[in-house]
Amino acid sequence: LLFSADGKHAWLTMEMSAQVAVFDYKDGVLTQTQLVDLAAGQPTSDKAGAALHASADGKFLYVSNRGTANQLVVFSIDPATGQLKELQKRSVEGDHPREFALDPSGKFVLIANQKSNQIVVVERDAKSGLLGKTVQKLPMDAPSDLKFLVRQ
């Protein structure tokens, strides 16, 4: 579950159904306003929603979908309603994207492909939110989490 920066909306990844639920949040109550399929038409056994992260500017939501899809799905976020609009589905170029992270500059996304033992680094366009070419693949034993440490 991820809340918007203003605390008015939230997004929830539903692993088994590979969906994202969108909520309004007010006075301690979540009210569902949208349900988005990450892999419509695929058998339930072939999909599994995983991580979700918003861009630092709050304009885009990124969600990983494992199973046979093995994709990152990019959504634009309506700032007034929190509603999602799909912009892109991009292969993670590996198997089982357990987690991913947007780097602090916002120019790259690092994807932890747990079953293919790699971290894939992909370009990100900050204006459009879209993911571009792969710039590097790093071998790593079963990566499952990514964190950036910022020195102060």
C-alpha positions in Angstrom: 0.0 0.0 0.0 1.4 3.4 -1.0 -0.1 6.8 -0.1 0.1 9.9 -2.3 2.3 12.7 -1.0 -0.8 14.7 0.0 -2.3 11.7 1.9 -5.6 11.9 -0.1 -5.1 8.8 -2.2 -3.6 5.3 -1.9 -2.7 2.5 -4.3 -2.6 -1.2 -3.3 -1.0 -4.0 -5.3 -3.0 -7.2 -5.1 -0.5 -10.0 -5.7 -2.7 -13.0 -6.5 -5.0 -11.2 -8.9 -2.3 -8.9 -10.4 -4.4 -5.8 -9.9 -4.0 -2.3 -8.4 -6.7 -0.9 -6.3 -7.0 2.9 -6.1 -8.5 4.5 -2.9 -9.5 7.9 -1.7 -8.5 8.4 2.0 -10.4 10.7 4.3 -11.0 10.7 8.0 -9.2 7.4 8.5 -11.4 5.6 5.8 -10.2 4.1 2.5 -12.8 4.1 -0.2 -12.0 2.2 -3.4 -12.5 4.2 -6.5 -10.7 2.1 -9.3 -9.5 -1.4 -9.9 -6.9 -1.8 -12.6 -5.8 -5.2 -14.2 -2.0 -5.5 -14.7 -2.4 -8.4 -17.1 -5.9 -8.7 -18.4 -6.7 -11.9 -20.2 -3.8 -13.9 -18.6 -4.7 -16.9 -16.5 -4.5 -16.2 -12.8 -1.7 -18.7 -12.3 0.5 -16.8 -14.8 0.5 -13.4 -13.0 1.5 -11.9 -9.7 1.5 -8.2 -8.9 4.5 -7.2 -6.8 6.1 -3.9 -5.9 4.7 -0.4 -6.6 6.5 3.0 -6.4 5.5 6.5 -7.4 7.9 9.0 -9.0 9.2 11.7 -6.8 7.0 14.3 -8.5 3.9 12.2 -7.9 2.9 12.1 -11.5 3.6 8.4 -12.3 3.1 5.0 -10.6 5.2 2.0 -11.5 4.1 -1.5 -10.7 5.9 -4.8 -11.3 4.0 -7.9 -12.5 5.7 -11.3 -12.2 4.5 -14.6 -13.6 4.8 -15.0 -17.3 4.2 -11.3 -17.9 7.5 -10.2 -16.2 6.8 -6.5 -16.8 6.8 -3.1 -15.3 3.6 -1.3 -15.9 3.7 2.6 -16.0 0.7 4.7 -15.1 0.0 8.4 -15.1 -1.7 9.6 -11.9 -4.5 12.1 -12.0 -3.5 14.5 -9.3 -7.1 15.4 -8.3 -8.5 11.9 -8.1 -5.5 9.5 -7.8 -7.0 7.5 -10.8 -4.5 5.6 -13.0 -4.1 5.6 -16.7 -1.9 3.0 -18.3 1.0 4.4 -20.3 3.3 1.6 -20.9 4.1 -2.1 -20.3 7.8 -2.9 -20.5 9.6 -6.2 -20.2 11.9 -6.4 -17.3 14.2 -8.6 -19.4 14.4 -11.2 -16.8 12.3 -13.5 -14.5 10.3 -12.5 -11.4 10.8 -8.8 -10.8 10.4 -9.0 -7.0 11.3 -5.3 -6.4 12.5 -2.3 -8.3 13.6 1.3 -7.4 13.8 4.7 -9.1 17.2 6.2 -8.6 17.4 9.5 -6.7 18.0 11.4 -10.0 14.8 10.0 -11.5 16.7 9.1 -14.6 16.9 5.3 -14.1 14.9 2.4 -12.8 16.7 -0.6 -11.3 14.8 -3.9 -11.4 15.6 -6.9 -9.2 14.8 -10.0 -11.2 15.0 -12.6 -8.5 14.7 -15.8 -10.5 17.0 -14.8 -13.3 19.7 -13.5 -10.9 20.2 -10.0 -12.2 19.6 -6.4 -11.7 18.5 -4.6 -14.9 19.1 -0.8 -15.2 16.7 1.0 -17.5 16.5 4.6 -18.6 13.5 6.7 -17.5 12.2 9.9 -19.1 11.2 12.1 -16.2 8.7 14.2 -18.3 6.8 11.4 -19.9 7.4 8.8 -17.2 8.2 6.2 -19.9 10.9 3.6 -19.6 13.5 3.4 -22.3 16.5 1.3 -23.2 18.4 -1.0 -21.0 21.7 0.5 -20.0 23.2 -2.3 -17.9 22.5 -5.8 -16.6 24.3 -6.8 -13.4 24.6 -10.4 -12.2 23.3 -10.8 -8.7 22.2 -13.9 -6.7 18.4 -13.8 -6.2 18.0 -10.0 -5.7 14.9 -9.2 -3.7 15.2 -5.6 -2.6 16.9 -2.3 -3.7 17.6 0.7 -1.6 19.5 3.9 -2.3 21.5 5.4 0.5 22.0 9.2 0.3 24.9 10.8 2.1 24.3 14.1 3.8 
